[in-house]
Amino acid sequence: MSDRKAKDLRPVVNESGIPIQPVYTAADVEATGGLSMLGLPGEYPFTRGIHPLMYRKRPWTMRQYAGFGNPHETNKRFHFLIANGQTGLNVAFDLPTQCGLDSDDPLAEGEVGRVGMAVDSLRDVEIAFDGIDLEQITVSLTINGSAAILIAMYLAMAEKRGYDLKQLRGTAQNDILKEYVGRGTWIFPVEPSVKLVGDTIEYCAQEAPRYTPVSVCGYHIRESGATPVQEIAYAFCIAKAYADEALKRGLHIDEFAGRLSYNLNIFGNIFEQVCKFRAARGLWAKIMKEEYGAAQPESMWLRMIAGGGGGGLTFEQPELNIVRGAYYALISALSGTQTMALCSYDEAYTIPTEYSARVSLRTMQLLIEEMGLCDTVDPLAGSYYVETLTNQMRDEISTVMAEVDTRGGIVKLISEGVIQAEVSAQAYRMQRAIEAGTFPKVGVNCYRVEEDDKPVEFHPYDEDDARLQIASLAEVRNSRDGSAVEACLGRLRADARAGHNVMPALMEAVKAYATVGEMTRALVDVYGRYREPIRF
Amino acid sequence: MERRIRVLLAKPGLDGHDQGAKVVVRALMDAGFEVIYTGLRQTPEAVANAALEEGVDVIGLSSMAGSHLPFCRKLRVLLEQHGLTDRLWLVGGNIPKQDHEALRALGVGGIFATGSKLDDIVTFIKANLS
């Protein structure tokens, strides 16, 4: 092709703002830093993957997000998913639980068990995981504002069932800073919330060293409107804020960094996402090694769940979401993720049915069984385009991180609502671009069809589930030792006030069957409640 | 000068998904409306009080997590108590078709489900307030 003709081509710029050339060569790789950050899989800087053999040894964990109604209903769905070959659980909690409210709280009315499982006390956690082997099936708790409480409940449940906490694996999302940017299940102000994350990291490092107390989420920041580069940059800044908090406790970086993980998003342009993950892996290893002085390889690993993709799914022509989901799963597999989860095709409407949840699970199984995604590690390595873009994405992520630091750091920018305003301004520009047709979205602004009734079956919300949950809560309150609960809550308040790690007090309180609402109120007495900065 | 249209945009209940609400706030501001955005976790009482205090022409709710019907039933009673049933009431977000009739019966004037266009919301408000 002559130069003149190439100039006539429509310019292509990816979502992160990087211009894409029609052709790449070795010269482009060299011009962007060469292959100095590539290395071998399982070796620093881990750009190609954190393990030497990756999926050739063991495919990714499949962990669909699930939970609704009361713990009995959720337990049934868990057993269904496991029977269909799922290898991990990802627990959805209802909004009252996520916001630290009991099911009988007036503010919880109409929300109990609606978008996830209701949990009021340890009793509910015991029911939800009944009959599930916690060594074979690792459990991820999607919980943030009330995460310290739910971690305590999970550990207490496992302990009661005879598991050794020193060996217990599992994950809590517990990334409160991103809740202020997107998702919104905050409870306490920013500062004590970060302190609570530090408490969980410190406690787990000592008592449950194989448990992952934090999964830092670029995911929801991206869903809220961030570009792929911002997604990683903000997530890294947030992870560093937690690491700094843990270091303040006198922990060494290698005592906890290996138990931090990430939750990242997979929708969008295939190559931009794959390069995002490869770039992120190399950069995180470098940050941990060079800035934090980590010596253990585990501390430098960017372990992740790369999944979801809800932001890319559409309300229009929902069956196309099955196809989108398959491409997103491909992205995730090409990215060398540890764990995968897919939003189901009906998820723009409702809680997935058993049918749509199984379609998502089969989508991932197809990649493993039929498509050869587990045969060789990092199959796109060495592509001129992929290596160039990986180098460019890494540089862009570093640049955004440096800007955050220059502007006062991520905690300050989130406290003041600056990141929120930036991300929502971008979401607005994207929505305008979609409506103007300049950002193509199949079925939305091109290839539309007239649709009368969408072929989606709604998950029914059962008011009886909520009533049963409230009755079961009343029973727990009546059957426990009330004065023991009061004593535990008193200690929790005292420990919080003294600035101690509140996890031991929470462990004691959950074992006495104190409720989520009671423990949250005790902490609110000391920490206060968050007030949202409104900024546009 | 002509009085600008005043809009209250609220996030009802515990749902934290505010990307859509914030996008709509910006679109309404760009259209020249005065927009009061409440932020998350609003009770029916808080919404009704804000509508009264701010003297708004439009009350908009953005709901993504399915609790719109119980919320709107409670809000309806409060709107009556405060004499606010003459205000234009809009609901947007993840609002299944099967709920539209019940919402309209409560007095909701416009329903803008996921996939609605920003300009359609602006046009609808202008047309219904003129």
Contacts between the chains, C-beta under 8 A, distances in Angstrom:
chain1	res1	chain2	res2	distance
A	95	B	13	7.4
A	95	B	14	3.7
A	95	B	15	6.5
A	95	B	16	7.7
A	95	B	65	6.4
A	96	B	14	6.6
A	98	B	14	7.5
A	99	B	14	5.2
A	99	B	41	7.6
A	101	B	14	7.7
A	107	B	14	7.1
A	107	B	43	7.0
A	108	B	14	7.6
A	109	B	70	6.7
A	110	B	13	7.1
A	110	B	67	4.6
A	110	B	69	7.9
A	110	B	70	3.4
A	110	B	71	6.6
A	111	B	13	6.0
A	111	B	14	5.4
A	111	B	65	7.5
A	111	B	67	5.2
A	114	B	65	6.6
A	114	B	66	5.3
A	114	B	67	6.2
A	115	B	65	5.1
A	115	B	66	6.7
A	179	B	16	7.2
A	182	B	16	7.8
A	182	B	17	7.9
A	182	B	18	7.7
A	182	B	19	6.6
A	183	B	16	5.0
A	183	B	17	7.1
A	184	B	15	7.6
A	184	B	16	2.2
A	184	B	17	7.0
A	184	B	18	6.0
A	184	B	40	4.9
A	185	B	14	7.8
A	185	B	16	5.2
A	223	B	19	6.9
A	224	B	19	4.9
A	225	B	19	6.1
A	314	B	115	7.5
A	315	B	113	7.4
A	315	B	114	4.5
A	315	B	115	4.2
A	316	B	115	5.9
A	348	B	94	7.7
A	348	B	114	6.5
A	349	B	94	7.0
A	349	B	96	6.8
A	350	B	96	7.6
A	424	B	18	8.0
A	424	B	19	6.7
A	424	B	22	4.0
A	424	B	23	6.9
A	424	B	26	7.2
A	425	B	26	7.2
A	427	B	19	5.2
A	427	B	22	6.9
A	427	B	23	5.3
A	428	B	22	7.5
A	428	B	23	4.9
A	428	B	26	4.3
A	428	B	27	7.1
A	431	B	23	5.1
A	431	B	27	7.9
A	431	B	118	6.5
A	432	B	118	7.2
A	435	B	117	5.5
A	435	B	118	6.3
A	435	B	119	7.1
A	444	B	115	7.2
A	453	B	97	7.7
A	458	B	96	6.0
A	458	B	98	7.2
A	461	B	66	6.4
A	532	B	39	4.1
A	532	B	40	6.1
A	534	B	37	5.7
A	534	B	39	5.4
A	536	B	22	7.6
A	536	B	25	6.5
A	536	B	26	6.5
A	536	B	29	7.0
A	536	B	37	7.6
